[in-house]
Structures are given as C-alpha cells and as structure tokens.
Amino acid sequence: MTDTTIESTDAAEHGDEHGHAGDHDGHGPSDAFFIKTALVLAVITALEVAASYIELGVMFLPILIGLMLIKFFAVVLIFMHVKYDKKIFGQMFWIGLALAFFVYLVMLLCFQFFLK
C-alpha cells in the first residue's frame, strides 16, 4: 500500500495533480515576452526588406549588418536560451561562433575577397 499524502505533496510541489511540472515553473521569461520579441524581430525583418528597396548608397551594407546582428543576438540569447543556460554551454556556443567567424574570414582571404 502506498502513502498517498507523500505522492500528493510531491505533485503539489512539482506541478499539477499528475506530478508534471507546469508550463511556467518560474524559470525564464513568459510566453508574452517571447511573442513581443517575435514581433520586434518581424519589424526588424520588415526594415531589412524595405532597406533592400530603398537606395541607401554606402550605408546599405552597414545598416543591414547592424540589423542582422541585432536579430542574431536576440535569437541566440532569447529563443535559444543561451542567456538562461549554464555558463559552460554559453561559452561553448560563443567559442564555436568565434571559430566559425575566423574560418570564414580565412576563407575570404584565401580567395582574395578583401584584396581587390
């Protein structure tokens, strides 16, 4: 025979009556925060598309790169939960990103992309 008071106490501490954790257990942002972030990302994407139709001259590439960086860091830090993970996972991600950037830069130099 099992002790139902222990089971019900554990369930109350960890979520619903079936012992499952709830959708929001106090860790990380709410769903509303994710929706607002997605809307901001959609606006930035609309700005990028608009910039491709507007003649911006020499400012075209810096504007697109700036908008791209904002979107990249928002997605990585918020949607990929790097901000909320253990530091070692974040460090592994950033080291991998730096390595990928370095390899891409070396590849461009091999093809004399910057030496025109």
N, C-alpha and C positions, 0 to 999 in steps of 0.2 A: 504494500500500500504506500502511495506517495504522499508527501506532505504538500497539500495544495496552497498553503499560506506562503511557503517559500517560492513556489512557482509564480504565484500572483504578484508577490513582491518584486521578483526579478523582472517580470513583464512590465510592471509599472515603472521600474527604473529604466528600462531599455526601450520603451516604445509602447505599442498597443497591447491589447489583451492576448495576442498570439505570440508575444515575445519578440516581435520585429521592431527594429528601430524605425522611428518616424522619418518623414521626408526631410524635416528640418530638426536636427539634433543640436543646434546651436553652433555648428561649425561652418564657417564660410558665409558668404552673402546669401541673400534671399533670392527668390525667383524674380521679383520685381527689379532687383539690381541687374540681373542677367538680361532681362528684357530691355531695360534702359540702355545698357551697354550695347546690345544688338542694334538698337535704334540709332545710337551715336555712330556705330560702325557703318550703318546703312547711309547715314548722312555724309560721312567721310567718303564712302564709295561714290555717292552721287557727285560730290565735289571733284573727285578724280575723273569721273566720266565727263563732267562739264569742262574741266580743265583741258581735256583732250580735244574739245571742240572750239575752245577759245584760243586765239593767237596770243600766247604769253611770251614769246621770244625766248630769251636766255633764261627766264625764270621758270620755264616749263618743267625742266628736269628737277631742279631743287624743290619745287612745290610738290611734285609727285613723290619724290623720295621722302620728303618730310611727312606727307600724308601716309605713305606706306609704312614708315617707321612707327607712327602713332598707332596704326591698325595692328601692326605686327606685335608690338609690346602689349597692347590691350588684349589681343587674343591669347598670347602666351601667358601673361600674368593672371588673367581673369578666367578665360574659358578653359585653359589647360591646367589651371590650378597650381601653377608653379609657385605663385605667391603664398599659397596655403600649405604646400607640401613641406616635407623636411628639407633642411638646408642642403643636404648632400645631393638630393635629386635636382634641386635648382642649380647647384654648382655643376653637376654633370651636364645639364642642359646647356648652360652658358659656355662651358668648355667646348662642348661639341659644336655649338654655334660659332664660336671663335675659330675653331679648327676648320669648319666648312667655309667660313669667310676667307681665311688665309689660303686654303686650297683654291678657291675661286679666283682670288687675286693673283696667285701664282700662275694659274691657267691663263688669265688675261694677259699677263706679262709675257708668257711664252708665245702667245700669238701677236705680240707687239701691239696690243689694243691701245695702250697709252703712249706709244712711241710714234705716232703718226705725225 
